[in-house]
Amino acid sequence: MGIEVLEVKTNADQKKFIQFPFDLYKDNPLYAGELYVTTKSMITKDNPFFKHSKITLFLAFSGHKTVGRIAVIKNQVHLKLYKDEAGFFGYFDAINNPEVAKALFNKAQNWLKDESLTKIIGPTNLTTNDSCGILINGFKNPNVISMPYNYKYYDTLLTLCGFEKELDLYSYWFDGKQIEQKYGNVLKRCTQSMDKKGITIRPVSKKTFDHDISRLRNVYNACNQNNWGFIPLNEIEFKKMANELKLIAPLELALIAEKGNDIIGFILAVPDLNQAIKHVKNGKLLPFGFLKLLWYKRKINKARVMILGVLKNYSGLGLDLILYHKITKALIQNNVIEAEAGYVLESNNIMNSVLHKIGGIRTKTYRIYNKTI
């Protein structure tokens, strides 16, 4: 079949770009897409990402039917930091047809070549701070909030297009009650050690929110600076992320570890809003989607542990274990009976070890790909 790939230029094109995955996965009961407004806020100029970087969106058509989509990304912060002449792709979705994938990636690669870039990496939607990766293992479980889901054939499509593995990311399932059952004595000793060192843990509150966020950004960036592909967030980007998470996560699920007036660690869990979003047709809140979201939100019993960080000088004290223990207690108080922790880099031996120790079961693997162009 003839495939035509066109740049997204109009509002009508943008609607097709956002709508396509809902059409592609309409018969898959495990898939939960992003809310329409969430995707729109990422790909339009209101996103502070566009103050320093740029993207172009493409749609693939067979006749008048949409059969694929892709975003091509030039991240100036990444290029300045890593100096690797790499561009990125994201928001990749396609029917099970290699010609569609090849047409999309040919267009993406030509765009990057015109930007004087020599490598393509992805998917990242839009950066490594956002949803990223192709699911290659764990297809029997639905995707949790801000995590991708895709058909098994995606890996084959990328391989046929000449992509190779860059790295893998993991997700772990765990039951919080296991932590205290297995490590009660260890937790007690770690807590006593924290007390002696003057380390305290507290939730973020409405009263402290703005002050906490202003201090957390540097700690967040410091904790992640050695992670593969990490892009430090500026003040505007971090505040945007925090305010968006505030809309879906009760503040008691954001914990801060402090020594004196300094933040030394943190953990954040968010209710799995995907359990409600999957009932919202095409991710649209109007006219009735918002009511469905509110109705099914009451039934959420799962969460995602999204972010955990401990400053290097305080690693090895058991603070990560204590933070996991305290966040699971907070989740149980919010009627959450299970959680998924991710992403975890395959190279992050410390975090993989901690999750194994607390009874975590690795249930999903996501892959980032690369290709020289």
N, C-alpha and C positions, 0 to 999 in steps of 0.2 A: 504494500500500500504506500501511496505517496505521503511523505511527512513534511510539513512546513513548520518552521520554528520562527515565531514572531516576537518582537519585543513588546512588553506590556507598556502601553502609553496612555490609555484612557481609563476612566473610572470603570467602564464596562469590562475592560481587560482585567483590571485589578480584582473585580468581583469574580471573574472566571478563575483567576489564579487562586483566590482563597477558597472558592467552592470546590475545585477539582478533587482534593482528597476525600471530601465527603461523598462525592459520587463514586470514587474509586473503591471506597471501603463500606459502601452502604449495606452490603450483605454480610459484613464481618462483625459479629456481636462483640468481639474483644476490643475493637478499635474505638478510641475516644479522641476526637480531634480537638484542636484549640478552639476556644470561643472566637467567633468572627472578629470581634473587637480586639482580641489579643493579637491575632496575626496582623490586622490592619495597623495597630499601633507600632508593630515592629518594622513594617516595610514602608511606612510613610515618613515624611520629613519631620514629623514631630519627635521622632526618636533621636535623642542626643547623639547617637552613633554617627548620624549624618553630618555632624558639625566637623568631623575629622576624616570620615571615610565615605565610600559610596558603593552602591549596588546597582545592578540592572536585573530586571526580571524578564523571563522568557516563558512562553507557552508553546507547546507542540500541538499541532492540529493534523487530523486526518479528515480531509474535507472540512466540514463545519464542526466536527466533534473534537473536543479537547481530550488529548491522550497523554499529556505530560506537562511538567512544569519544572523550573529550576531558577534559583537566584545565583548570580555571580557577584563575588564580593572582593573589593580591594580595600583591605584594612590597613590604613596608614600607620596606626599605632603598632600593629604587628610588624610591619615592614621596618619601621624605625627601631624596634626592639630587637628583632631577630635577623634582619638584613639577609633574608633568604630568597628574595624575589618570588615569594609564594602568594598566590591568590587563593580564594576559597570558593566553594559552592555550598549552597544550602537549599532548603525547601524543595528537595528533589523528590518527585513522585512521578510514576509512569506506569502505564499498562505493561503487561508481560510481553514485551516486544523489543528485541535488541535494536531494531532500526530506530525506534523512538528514542531510546537511551543514547544511542550514538549520535543522533541528530541534535539532541539537547546538549550533550557534552562537546560536540564539535563547535557549536555556537558559543558555549561557555569558554572553551579554550581559545577560540579566536578573539573573543572579547578581552581575555587576560593577556594574550600576546600583544594586542593593541595597546595595552597598559604597561608594556615592557616587563611582564612577569613570565617566569619560566617554569613554574610548578603550580599544580592545583591540588588542594587539600580539602577534605570534607567528608560528610556534611557537617556544617555548623550553621545554626540559625539565629543569630548572625555570627556570634563569636563563641569561644569556648566557655564563656559565662552563661550561655543560653543552651537550649536543647541542641544536642548534637549526636552524631553517630547513626549507623545503620544496625538495626537489630539482626543478629546472626544466630542467636540461640535464646530460647525462652519464649517461643511463640504461643504456648498454651496459656499464658497469663496476660491479662489486659495491661495496657500501659498506665502507669500512675501519672499524676499531675506533672506537666512540663517534661515528660519523657516520651520519646518517639515509639511508634509502632509501625511496622511495615510488613509486607509480604515476604516470604522466604526467597522469592526470585530476585530481590533487589541485589543481593550479593553477587549472583550470577551476572546480572546486567552490568554491574560495575567491573567485574572481572573481564567480561567480554569487551569492555571499553578500554581495557589496558590499565586499570587501577590495581594497586597493590596495597597491602596492609601498612598503615602508618602505626597504629596502636589500637589496643582494645580497652574498653571500659566495662566495669562490672556493676551489677546491682545485686543486693543481698536482701533476702526476706528474713525477718526475725520476729520472735514473740518476746516482748519486753519482760515478761514475768520470768523468763529463763535466766536473766542476768543476776537477779537477786538469789535465785535458787542455786545457781552454780558458783557464784562468786561473792556470796555474802561476806565471808571472812576477808577476802581481798578488798572488797569495797569498804569494809570497816577500817582496815589498815590505811587504805588510800585517803579516806576521809580524815582520819586522825592526822596523817601527814600534811594534808591540805590545811587543816586547822592550825597546826604548828607553824606553818609557813605564812599564815595570814591570808590564805587564798579563800575567797568566798564566791558563791555562785548564786545568781538571782535572775529572775525574769525581767525582760524589758517591760516598762509600764508606759501608759499614756503620758504621765508626767515627765518621764525621763527619755521618751522616744527620740526627740530631736537631738538631744545631747548625746545619747548613746550612738545614734547613727553617725554623727559627725566624728566620733572617736573610733567607731568600728571599721571605717573604710581602710585606714592605714593597717590595721591588724589583719583584715581580710586580705588585702593585697600582699602583706608580708607572709602570711601563712601559705599563700598559693604561688609565690613568686618562682619557686623551683619546679612547679608542675608543668608538664608538657603543654606548650602552646598558650599558657596563661596570658591574658591581656588585663593589665591593671585597670581598674575602674576609676574614672575621675569623679569629682564630687557630685556633679549633676547626674551622671550615670548611676552612681551608687544610691543616691537619694531616690531616683526613679525606681530602681529595683526594690528598695526597701519599702517604698510607698505602695507598690503593686503587691508585694508579699503581705503587707499589713492588711490588705483587703480580704485575703483568704485565710490568713493564719492568726489564730488568737495569740495575743502577746505573750501569754504564759508558755507558748511553745517556742519562744526565742529566749535562750538562756545565755548569760554572760558570766564568764569567770574573771574575777578581778583580784589583783594584789595591790592593796592601797588604792590609789586613784587610777591605776593602769589596767586596761583590759588585756588579758593574756590568753583568752580563749573564748570560744562561742560555739553554740550549736543551734540549728533551726530545723524544726519539723513543720510540715504543712499538711492539713487534711487533704486526702486524695479527692479533690474536687471532680476528678474525672468520673467518679462514681455517679455524680449528678449530671455532668456535662454530656455524657453519652445519651442522655434522654432529651437533650436539647437539639432539635432538628437543625442540621446544617450549622450548628454552633451559633445560631442567631437568637439574641435575647428578645427580639420583638417579632410578632406581637405577644406570643405566649411563652417564649423560651425562658424569660426571667422567672415566671411563676413556677415552671417546671424545675428550674434550677433551685429555687427556694424549697420546693417540696422535697426533692430528692436529697438535698443537702442535709436534711435532718437525719437521713439514714446512713450517712457516711460512717464507716467503721474501720477505715484503713488510712494510713498516713505515709508520707515520704519524708525521711530524714534527708534534707536537701543539702545542708552545709554543716561542716564541722571543721574547726580550726583551733590549733594550739600553737602558740609561738615556740620557736625552736628551743629557746632557753628553758622552757618548761615541759618539754617532751620527756617521756620516760618516768613521769611521776604518777602515772595512772589517771591523769586528769581527763583524758579522752574516755576512759571507762566510766568515770564518775559522771561526765556529761551525758553519756548514753543512758546511764542508769536514771538520772534525774529527768531526762526528756521522756523516757518510756513511762515513768510514773505520771508525768504531766499528760501524756497521751491517754493513759488508762483513765485518768480523771475526766478526759474529754470523750469517753466511750469508744476509744480506738483500741481494737484488740490485736492488730497486727500492723507491721510497718515494713517499708522497703527503703533501704539505704542506697543511694547512688546519686551521682556517678562516683566510682572509685577507679582510679587509674590502675592498670595491671602492674605498673612499676611501683605503686605505692605500697611497699611491703608492710609498713607499720599499720596502715589502716586496714589492709586485707587481713592482717593478723588479728587486730582488735575485733573485727567483725566475726571472724572464725571463733574467737574465744567466747564471745557472747552468744554463740549458738546460731550465728547467721548462716544462711544457706544461699550460696550463689545461684541465682535463678535466671539471670539474663546476662548476655554479653552483647555489647555494641561495638561496632568497628568504625574507626576513622581511616580513610583511604588517602593515597597520594598518587600522583602521576606527574612525570616530567613532560612538559609540552614544548 
